[in-house]
Amino acid sequence: MGKILNNGTMLVQCEECKQSFTLSATNGTMTFYKRYVVKESGEEIQLSYYDCPHCGKRHFVQIDDEQTKRALEESKRMFVKLAAKRHNYEQIPKKQSDKYKKAQKHLSSLRMALMTKYQGAVIVDESGSETTLRFSV
């Protein structure tokens, strides 16, 4: 996707115009614009994207649904437990660390499956605009 720089920004290149630009980070997390899309079947998905400041090309980088949101919450819960142990200088059991890594891999695979499912799909956002999904990852 891009290269993380020392100042917490990410250097990316637009697939359309090939111009490079940086995305800023907030609290160590890349800040993306988000919007919700409702499909005809009533399924709700959340798309994370950024727009090129030079040509306006929209770059979709992540997709979530109810299943990935639950997996993300579980992963966050595990992370908080691990962080608390680290903060208290406690040793983290390998089993607990492995469980967190497994949860992260599971979340990633769920998101990749969603990207595959929706790649090239024409979606309609809340304003009624049609967009063809192409993921930039």
PyRosetta script that sets phi, psi and omega in degrees:
from pyrosetta import init, pose_from_sequence

init()
pose = pose_from_sequence("MGKILNNGTMLVQCEECKQSFTLSATNGTMTFYKRYVVKESGEEIQLSYYDCPHCGKRHFVQIDDEQTKRALEESKRMFVKLAAKRHNYEQIPKKQSDKYKKAQKHLSSLRMALMTKYQGAVIVDESGSETTLRFSV")
pose.set_psi(1, -53.3)
pose.set_omega(1, -178.5)
pose.set_phi(2, -168.9)
pose.set_psi(2, -177.9)
pose.set_omega(2, -178.7)
pose.set_phi(3, -112.7)
pose.set_psi(3, 125.5)
pose.set_omega(3, 178.9)
pose.set_phi(4, -78.9)
pose.set_psi(4, 129.0)
pose.set_omega(4, -179.9)
pose.set_phi(5, -95.9)
pose.set_psi(5, 165.1)
pose.set_omega(5, -177.3)
pose.set_phi(6, -61.8)
pose.set_psi(6, -27.5)
pose.set_omega(6, -176.8)
pose.set_phi(7, -87.2)
pose.set_psi(7, 12.2)
pose.set_omega(7, 176.6)
pose.set_phi(8, 86.0)
pose.set_psi(8, 7.5)
pose.set_omega(8, 176.5)
pose.set_phi(9, -100.7)
pose.set_psi(9, 166.7)
pose.set_omega(9, 178.0)
pose.set_phi(10, -121.3)
pose.set_psi(10, 129.4)
pose.set_omega(10, 176.7)
pose.set_phi(11, -89.6)
pose.set_psi(11, 122.6)
pose.set_omega(11, -179.5)
pose.set_phi(12, -126.8)
pose.set_psi(12, 162.0)
pose.set_omega(12, 176.7)
pose.set_phi(13, -124.9)
pose.set_psi(13, 133.2)
pose.set_omega(13, 179.6)
pose.set_phi(14, -68.3)
pose.set_psi(14, 133.1)
pose.set_omega(14, 177.5)
pose.set_phi(15, -68.8)
pose.set_psi(15, -25.5)
pose.set_omega(15, -176.1)
pose.set_phi(16, -84.6)
pose.set_psi(16, -61.1)
pose.set_omega(16, -173.6)
pose.set_phi(17, -98.6)
pose.set_psi(17, -6.8)
pose.set_omega(17, 177.3)
pose.set_phi(18, 67.9)
pose.set_psi(18, 11.5)
pose.set_omega(18, 176.6)
pose.set_phi(19, -77.1)
pose.set_psi(19, 141.3)
pose.set_omega(19, 176.6)
pose.set_phi(20, -95.4)
pose.set_psi(20, 145.7)
pose.set_omega(20, 177.1)
pose.set_phi(21, -157.4)
pose.set_psi(21, 168.2)
pose.set_omega(21, -177.8)
pose.set_phi(22, -109.2)
pose.set_psi(22, 147.6)
pose.set_omega(22, 170.7)
pose.set_phi(23, -107.2)
pose.set_psi(23, 136.3)
pose.set_omega(23, -178.0)
pose.set_phi(24, -88.4)
pose.set_psi(24, 161.9)
pose.set_omega(24, 179.7)
pose.set_phi(25, -114.6)
pose.set_psi(25, 147.8)
pose.set_omega(25, 174.3)
pose.set_phi(26, -121.9)
pose.set_psi(26, 120.5)
pose.set_omega(26, -178.5)
pose.set_phi(27, 52.7)
pose.set_psi(27, 38.4)
pose.set_omega(27, 176.9)
pose.set_phi(28, 80.1)
pose.set_psi(28, 0.9)
pose.set_omega(28, -179.6)
pose.set_phi(29, -112.7)
pose.set_psi(29, 133.0)
pose.set_omega(29, 179.0)
pose.set_phi(30, -64.3)
pose.set_psi(30, 136.3)
pose.set_omega(30, -179.9)
pose.set_phi(31, -92.5)
pose.set_psi(31, 115.3)
pose.set_omega(31, 176.7)
pose.set_phi(32, -116.6)
pose.set_psi(32, 155.6)
pose.set_omega(32, 171.3)
pose.set_phi(33, -79.3)
pose.set_psi(33, 150.3)
pose.set_omega(33, -179.8)
pose.set_phi(34, -134.6)
pose.set_psi(34, 151.8)
pose.set_omega(34, 172.4)
pose.set_phi(35, -149.4)
pose.set_psi(35, 156.3)
pose.set_omega(35, 177.8)
pose.set_phi(36, -100.9)
pose.set_psi(36, 143.8)
pose.set_omega(36, 179.3)
pose.set_phi(37, -128.3)
pose.set_psi(37, 133.5)
pose.set_omega(37, 176.6)
pose.set_phi(38, -109.2)
pose.set_psi(38, 122.1)
pose.set_omega(38, 177.6)
pose.set_phi(39, -82.5)
pose.set_psi(39, 165.7)
pose.set_omega(39, -178.9)
pose.set_phi(40, -57.8)
pose.set_psi(40, -31.7)
pose.set_omega(40, -178.9)
pose.set_phi(41, -74.6)
pose.set_psi(41, -3.7)
pose.set_omega(41, -179.0)
pose.set_phi(42, 90.0)
pose.set_psi(42, -1.2)
pose.set_omega(42, 179.3)
pose.set_phi(43, -74.3)
pose.set_psi(43, 132.5)
pose.set_omega(43, -179.6)
pose.set_phi(44, -104.9)
pose.set_psi(44, 129.7)
pose.set_omega(44, 176.1)
pose.set_phi(45, -124.7)
pose.set_psi(45, 153.9)
pose.set_omega(45, 177.2)
pose.set_phi(46, -115.6)
pose.set_psi(46, 127.8)
pose.set_omega(46, -179.8)
pose.set_phi(47, -109.8)
pose.set_psi(47, 135.7)
pose.set_omega(47, 173.4)
pose.set_phi(48, -107.3)
pose.set_psi(48, 133.9)
pose.set_omega(48, -175.7)
pose.set_phi(49, -153.8)
pose.set_psi(49, 167.5)
pose.set_omega(49, 168.9)
pose.set_phi(50, -136.4)
pose.set_psi(50, 154.9)
pose.set_omega(50, 178.8)
pose.set_phi(51, -109.0)
pose.set_psi(51, 140.2)
pose.set_omega(51, 176.9)
pose.set_phi(52, -67.9)
pose.set_psi(52, 128.5)
pose.set_omega(52, 179.8)
pose.set_phi(53, -72.8)
pose.set_psi(53, -12.1)
pose.set_omega(53, -178.3)
pose.set_phi(54, -91.3)
pose.set_psi(54, -49.2)
pose.set_omega(54, -175.8)
pose.set_phi(55, -116.9)
pose.set_psi(55, -10.0)
pose.set_omega(55, 177.9)
pose.set_phi(56, 86.0)
pose.set_psi(56, 0.8)
pose.set_omega(56, 179.6)
pose.set_phi(57, -57.1)
pose.set_psi(57, 130.5)
pose.set_omega(57, 178.3)
pose.set_phi(58, -88.2)
pose.set_psi(58, 127.9)
pose.set_omega(58, 179.7)
pose.set_phi(59, -112.4)
pose.set_psi(59, 108.3)
pose.set_omega(59, 177.1)
pose.set_phi(60, -82.7)
pose.set_psi(60, 130.5)
pose.set_omega(60, -174.9)
pose.set_phi(61, -122.4)
pose.set_psi(61, -14.9)
pose.set_omega(61, -178.6)
pose.set_phi(62, -156.7)
pose.set_psi(62, 150.2)
pose.set_omega(62, 178.1)
pose.set_phi(63, -136.4)
pose.set_psi(63, 139.1)
pose.set_omega(63, 178.7)
pose.set_phi(64, -135.1)
pose.set_psi(64, 151.2)
pose.set_omega(64, 172.6)
pose.set_phi(65, -134.2)
pose.set_psi(65, -170.3)
pose.set_omega(65, -177.8)
pose.set_phi(66, -60.7)
pose.set_psi(66, -39.0)
pose.set_omega(66, -178.9)
pose.set_phi(67, -66.1)
pose.set_psi(67, -43.5)
pose.set_omega(67, 179.8)
pose.set_phi(68, -71.2)
pose.set_psi(68, -31.3)
pose.set_omega(68, 177.7)
pose.set_phi(69, -65.2)
pose.set_psi(69, -40.3)
pose.set_omega(69, 177.1)
pose.set_phi(70, -65.4)
pose.set_psi(70, -42.3)
pose.set_omega(70, 178.8)
pose.set_phi(71, -64.1)
pose.set_psi(71, -37.5)
pose.set_omega(71, 177.6)
pose.set_phi(72, -65.2)
pose.set_psi(72, -43.6)
pose.set_omega(72, 178.6)
pose.set_phi(73, -61.2)
pose.set_psi(73, -42.2)
pose.set_omega(73, 178.1)
pose.set_phi(74, -63.2)
pose.set_psi(74, -42.6)
pose.set_omega(74, 179.0)
pose.set_phi(75, -64.0)
pose.set_psi(75, -42.2)
pose.set_omega(75, 177.6)
pose.set_phi(76, -62.0)
pose.set_psi(76, -42.4)
pose.set_omega(76, 179.5)
pose.set_phi(77, -59.1)
pose.set_psi(77, -45.4)
pose.set_omega(77, 178.8)
pose.set_phi(78, -63.9)
pose.set_psi(78, -41.0)
pose.set_omega(78, -179.7)
pose.set_phi(79, -61.5)
pose.set_psi(79, -42.0)
pose.set_omega(79, 179.9)
pose.set_phi(80, -61.6)
pose.set_psi(80, -41.3)
pose.set_omega(80, 178.2)
pose.set_phi(81, -63.0)
pose.set_psi(81, -43.9)
pose.set_omega(81, 179.7)
pose.set_phi(82, -65.8)
pose.set_psi(82, -41.2)
pose.set_omega(82, -179.9)
pose.set_phi(83, -64.0)
pose.set_psi(83, -38.3)
pose.set_omega(83, 178.9)
pose.set_phi(84, -64.1)
pose.set_psi(84, -40.9)
pose.set_omega(84, 177.8)
pose.set_phi(85, -63.9)
pose.set_psi(85, -44.3)
pose.set_omega(85, 178.8)
pose.set_phi(86, -61.2)
pose.set_psi(86, -43.3)
pose.set_omega(86, -179.1)
pose.set_phi(87, -61.3)
pose.set_psi(87, -35.1)
pose.set_omega(87, -179.9)
pose.set_phi(88, -90.5)
pose.set_psi(88, 10.2)
pose.set_omega(88, 179.7)
pose.set_phi(89, 57.9)
pose.set_psi(89, 32.1)
pose.set_omega(89, 176.4)
pose.set_phi(90, -89.5)
pose.set_psi(90, 149.9)
pose.set_omega(90, 176.6)
pose.set_phi(91, -76.0)
pose.set_psi(91, 138.2)
pose.set_omega(91, 179.9)
pose.set_phi(92, -95.2)
pose.set_psi(92, 120.7)
pose.set_omega(92, 179.2)
pose.set_phi(93, -60.7)
pose.set_psi(93, 140.9)
pose.set_omega(93, -179.6)
pose.set_phi(94, -56.6)
pose.set_psi(94, -39.8)
pose.set_omega(94, -179.7)
pose.set_phi(95, -59.6)
pose.set_psi(95, -42.6)
pose.set_omega(95, -179.4)
pose.set_phi(96, -68.6)
pose.set_psi(96, -41.3)
pose.set_omega(96, 178.0)
pose.set_phi(97, -63.8)
pose.set_psi(97, -43.8)
pose.set_omega(97, 179.0)
pose.set_phi(98, -63.9)
pose.set_psi(98, -37.5)
pose.set_omega(98, 179.4)
pose.set_phi(99, -63.6)
pose.set_psi(99, -40.4)
pose.set_omega(99, 178.1)
pose.set_phi(100, -65.3)
pose.set_psi(100, -45.0)
pose.set_omega(100, 179.4)
pose.set_phi(101, -60.9)
pose.set_psi(101, -40.3)
pose.set_omega(101, 178.8)
pose.set_phi(102, -63.9)
pose.set_psi(102, -40.5)
pose.set_omega(102, 178.9)
pose.set_phi(103, -64.6)
pose.set_psi(103, -39.2)
pose.set_omega(103, 178.5)
pose.set_phi(104, -65.4)
pose.set_psi(104, -42.8)
pose.set_omega(104, 178.6)
pose.set_phi(105, -64.5)
pose.set_psi(105, -40.1)
pose.set_omega(105, 179.0)
pose.set_phi(106, -62.0)
pose.set_psi(106, -45.6)
pose.set_omega(106, 178.3)
pose.set_phi(107, -60.2)
pose.set_psi(107, -45.3)
pose.set_omega(107, 180.0)
pose.set_phi(108, -61.6)
pose.set_psi(108, -42.9)
pose.set_omega(108, -179.3)
pose.set_phi(109, -68.0)
pose.set_psi(109, -35.8)
pose.set_omega(109, 176.4)
pose.set_phi(110, -62.8)
pose.set_psi(110, -43.5)
pose.set_omega(110, 179.9)
pose.set_phi(111, -66.3)
pose.set_psi(111, -41.1)
pose.set_omega(111, 178.8)
pose.set_phi(112, -63.5)
pose.set_psi(112, -38.8)
pose.set_omega(112, 177.9)
pose.set_phi(113, -63.7)
pose.set_psi(113, -40.1)
pose.set_omega(113, 177.1)
pose.set_phi(114, -64.7)
pose.set_psi(114, -41.6)
pose.set_omega(114, 178.6)
pose.set_phi(115, -60.1)
pose.set_psi(115, -43.7)
pose.set_omega(115, 179.1)
pose.set_phi(116, -62.8)
pose.set_psi(116, -44.1)
pose.set_omega(116, -178.9)
pose.set_phi(117, -61.4)
pose.set_psi(117, -41.8)
pose.set_omega(117, -173.6)
pose.set_phi(118, -98.3)
pose.set_psi(118, -5.8)
pose.set_omega(118, -180.0)
pose.set_phi(119, -56.9)
pose.set_psi(119, 123.6)
pose.set_omega(119, 179.7)
pose.set_phi(120, 84.6)
pose.set_psi(120, -5.1)
pose.set_omega(120, 179.5)
pose.set_phi(121, -71.3)
pose.set_psi(121, 144.8)
pose.set_omega(121, 174.4)
pose.set_phi(122, -93.1)
pose.set_psi(122, 120.9)
pose.set_omega(122, -178.2)
pose.set_phi(123, -117.0)
pose.set_psi(123, 158.4)
pose.set_omega(123, 177.8)
pose.set_phi(124, -118.4)
pose.set_psi(124, 123.0)
pose.set_omega(124, -179.8)
pose.set_phi(125, -85.1)
pose.set_psi(125, -178.6)
pose.set_omega(125, -175.3)
pose.set_phi(126, -64.3)
pose.set_psi(126, -19.6)
pose.set_omega(126, 178.4)
pose.set_phi(127, -88.9)
pose.set_psi(127, -3.8)
pose.set_omega(127, 180.0)
pose.set_phi(128, 92.7)
pose.set_psi(128, 1.2)
pose.set_omega(128, 179.8)
pose.set_phi(129, -78.5)
pose.set_psi(129, 139.1)
pose.set_omega(129, 176.7)
pose.set_phi(130, -92.5)
pose.set_psi(130, 139.6)
pose.set_omega(130, 179.1)
pose.set_phi(131, -140.7)
pose.set_psi(131, 139.2)
pose.set_omega(131, 173.7)
pose.set_phi(132, -93.0)
pose.set_psi(132, 125.5)
pose.set_omega(132, -177.7)
pose.set_phi(133, -78.8)
pose.set_psi(133, 126.9)
pose.set_omega(133, 172.3)
pose.set_phi(134, -137.1)
pose.set_psi(134, 118.8)
pose.set_omega(134, -177.1)
pose.set_phi(135, -89.5)
pose.set_psi(135, 135.6)
pose.set_omega(135, -178.6)
pose.set_phi(136, -102.9)
pose.set_psi(136, 68.2)
pose.set_omega(136, 178.1)
pose.set_phi(137, -135.8)
pose.dump_pdb("model.pdb")
